[in-house]
Amino acid sequence: MMDGLKLAFGTLSVLPAGVPGKVDRRVAGRAMTLAPLVGLVLGGIAGLVAATAVELRPQSPLLAAVLGVVVLVGLSGALHLDGLADTADGFGSRRDRETKLRIMKQSDIGPFGVISIVAVLLIDVAALHACIQNDFGWQALLIAGVASRLTLPWSCRTSVPSARPDGLGAMVAGTVRPYAAALVTLTSVAFAAVLGWLTSWAALHPSTAVRGDLPWYSNGYPVIRSTEVSSDHWIGVSASSVSRSSGISTLELAVLGSTAAVLVAVLLALAITRRTRRSLGGITGDTLGATVELALPLTLLTLAFTT
C-alpha cells in the first residue's frame, strides 16, 4: 500500500513522497486507485490558498479563483496540461492511429494544444470564480480535485488496454479492477455529498456557526462578529440559494450538485476511454492527463451551476 501511495504522489504531484520500494503493475494499479486521495490533498492546499485570498481580499473573488487554479496546476507539475495539449494535437490532426500517436509523442505543442490549454484554464477560473461568489470556493476545489483524479482508476480499469507497448500508459493500463474503481467512487461521492450538505447547513444557520457550534467550519469568508446582521448581508446565504428554496430545498440541491459533480467526471472518463480505444487502440499517459484536465472544468462548472 505504501509503495502505491508513494507512486501516486510521486507521479501525480510535485509533493515529496519518497521512492517506492518496488514498482510493478500491481503497485501501479494501487497508485491509480489512490489517485483521488492525491486530488484531495492538492485540492485542499489550493482551497486553503483561495480561502485565504478571500479572507484578505473579499472584494476580489477573481484573484482568489486565479490563485486557486494556479496552485492546483503547479502542485501537479502541469503534467496533466501537457497531456491535454499533446492529446489535442494528436486528435486535432484527424490522421490515422500511427500518426496521432507520433504527434502526441513529440515534445512541441501545436495550435490545438495551445487552444485546449487556454480554454480549459479560462473555464477553470471562471467556474471557480462563480463557486466563490456562491460561498463554495474551497469546497469546490476539494471536490474537483478528488473528482478529476477519480477519472484515473476508471481509465485504467482491467478492460482498457494500452495504445503503446511502453510508457506510462502501458504501466497502468488494465491494472484497476472495476470493483476497486466503484468502491473509490462511492467513497468520493459520499465525501462530496457530506461536504455539500455541511456547507449548505452552515450557510442556512449562520448564527449557529458564529456561536461556535461548528468551530471547524469556515466557508472562506469573514466570520460574522456581530449578532446584529442585516438580512441582506447574511454570510453564506446567496440570493440564488434563497430563490431556489421555493422548489427543491437548498440542502438537497447542495447534496445533489456535489454528487453530480463527481459522477459527471466518471462519465467523462468512460466516454474518453471509449473514444481512445476506438481511435488509438487504448490509453496513453497523455490521454490520462487530458482526462484529468477535462474533468476539472466539468466538475467546477457543475458546482457553479448547482451550488
N, C-alpha and C positions, 0 to 999 in steps of 0.2 A: 504493500500500500504506500509506504513512504517513497519508494522509488517512483511510483506512478505520480505521486503528488509533486515530487521534485521535478520530474519530467514535464508535468503540466505547467508549473510556474516557470520553469526554465525555457519552455518553448513558447508559451503564450504571453509572457510578460518580461519586463526588464528587471523585475524584483529579484534580489539574491535568493536562490533556492538551494544551492548546493548541487553537487554532481550525483546523479543516480548511481547506485552500486552496479546495476545491471539494466541494460536497455534492450528489450526484445519486443516482439509483437504483443505479448501478454501485458507487459508494462505499458506499452503504447496504448493499448485498449483501456487500461485503468486511467491513464493520463487524459484521454479523451472523455471518459466518463466523469472525471473530476473537473472538467473544463468550466462548468457553471460556478464552481467554487472559486476558481480564478477570477471569473467575471464578477462575483460578489465582492471580492477584495478590491479589485480595480475600480469597480463602481462605487464602493464605499469611500475610497480615497478621493475619487473625483467628486463624489457627492459632498464630502466634507469641505473640499475647496470651494465648490459652488455655494454651499450654505454659508460659509464664512464670508464670501464675497457679498452675498445678500445681506448678511448682518451688518457689514461695514458700509455698503452702498445699496440700501434697499430701493433707492430710486433708479438703479441701473441694473435691471434684471438681465439685459442683454450681455453685459460684462460677465455676469455670473455664468450665463449659458456658454459663452465662448470659452471661459476658463475651464468649465467642467468638461467640455468636449476635448479641448486641447490636452488636458491632463489625462483623460482616458486614452486618447490616441498615443500620447507619449509613453504611458505606462505599458502599452502593448508593443512598444518599439516600432510603431507604424507598420508592423508586419502584415496585418490584415489589409491595410490600404494598398500595400504593394501587390498583394494577391488580387485585390479587386481590380487594380489597374491592368495587370497582366491578363486577367480573365476577360476584361472588357476589350482589350486589344485583340485577343485571340478570337473571341466570338464576333467582334465587330468586323473582322476581316471577311466573314462569310465564306471562308475557304474550306477545304477538306480537313479531315481529322488531323492528319500529319502536319499540315501547315499551321493549324491552330495551335497544336502542341509546341511547334517550333517557335512560333511568335510568342507564346506565353513563357517560354524558357529564356527569351532574350532579356537582357538587363535594362534596355532602354524602354521608355514609356512613350506610346504613341498618342494621337489625339483622343481616341476613345478612352484611354486610360486617364488622361488629364480631366476630361469632361466628367467621367464617373467619380473621380475623387472630389472634384469641386461640388458636384451635385449632391453627393452623399453628405459632405461636411456642412453644406448650406442647410440641408434638411435637418441634420442633427441639431445644429444651433437653433434654427427656427422652432423646431418642435420642442426642444428643451426650454427655450425661452417661454413658450406657451405654457409648459408644465410649471415653470417657476411662477408665472403670473397666476396660475391656479393653485399656488401653495403646495405644489407636488414636485419640487425640483430635485432634491437629493434622493427622494424616494424613486423618482423616475430613473435616475442614473443607476440606482441599485438594481431595479427590476430589469432595465435594459442591459446592464452588464451581465446579469445572470441569463436572461433570455437569449441574447446574441450568442453567448458561448454554449448555450444549450443546443444550438444547431450542430455542434461538432459530434456529440455521440450519435445523433441521428444520421449525420452524413457519413459516419464511419461504421454503421451497423453491418452485420455479417453478410447481408445480401448485396452490398455495394462494393464493386471491385476497384482496383486502381487503374488509372489510364496509362501509367508508365510502370516499367519493372523496377524503377529506382525512385529515390526521392522521398520526401515526407509522406506523400500520398500512399506510396507503396508500403511504408512502415505502419500506417494507421488504418488503412482501408480494410474493412471486414473484421475489425477487432472488437467491436462492441456488440454484445448480444442485445436483441430487441427488448428483452425484459429489463435489462440494466438501463437502457435509454428511457423506457417507460417509467421506471422507478425514480430516476433522477428528474424526470418531467413532473411527476406527481409532487415530488418534494419542492420543485421550483414553483409550481402552481400554488401550492399551499403557502409558501413563503410570500409570494406576491399578493395573494388574497388577504392574508393576515395583515400585511403591511398597508394595503389599501384600506382595509376596514379600520385599523387603528388610526390612520391618518385622518380619515373622514370622521370617525367618532370624536377625536380630539378637536377637530375643526368645529364640530357642532356643539361641543361642550367646552368652550374656551375658559369659562370660569373655573371648571374643574381642573383643567391643565394648569391654570395660573396658581390655584391653591396649593399645587404640589402633589396632587394625587397621581400624576404621571411625571415624576421627576426625570425619567429617562427620555421623555418625548420632547422633541423640538422640530418644528416644521421649517426651520431655516430662516425664520423671520423674527424680528424683535419681539420678545415676550411682553405681554401686557403687564404693566406695573401699576396701573391704577384700576380701582374697582368701578370707576365711573367711565364707561366707554360707550360712545355713541353707537347705535345700532348700524350706522353706515360705515363703521370702522372696525367691525369685528375681525380680529386676526384669524385667518384660516377659513373664513366663510366667504366665498366668492359669489358674485352676482349670478354666475352661471349655475352654481350649486343650488342657490335659492330658487331660481326659475325652474330648475328641473325637479325640485322636490314635490311639485304638484302631481307628477306622474310616478315613476319609479323612485324609491327613496334614495337619498344621497349615499347612504351606506351600501345599499345594494349596487348602485351604479359604480361606486369605487371598487367593490369586490369584483364585479363583472368586468370592468375595464382593466383592472390589474391582471385578472385571469386571462382575458382575451389577448393582452399584450404578450404573454408567454406563449400561448397557443398559436398565434399567428407566426411567431418565429419558427415553431416546429413545422407548421405547414409550409413555410418558405423553404426550410431545409429539405423537406420531402420533394417539393417541386423542383428545386435546383439539382438535387441528386438524380432525379429522373431525367432532367434535361442533359446533364453532363454524361450520364450513361448512354444516352441516345447519340449525343454529338461526339463525345471523346472516348467512350467505352468505359468510363469510370471517373473517379475523382483524382484531383491532384492537390498539392499543397496550396496552389493558387486558388483553386475553386473553393477550398475550405475557408481561406481568408476572405474571399469575396462573399461567401455566405454569411460569415460573421458580420462583415461591414454592411451588408444589405439588411440584415436582421435588426441592426441597431436603430437606424432611422425608422424602420417599420414599427418597431416596438415603441419608440418615442412618439411617433405620430398617433398610434393607437391610444396611448396615455394622454396625449394632448387633447384628443377629441372626446375622451370619456371621463376625465377627472375634473 
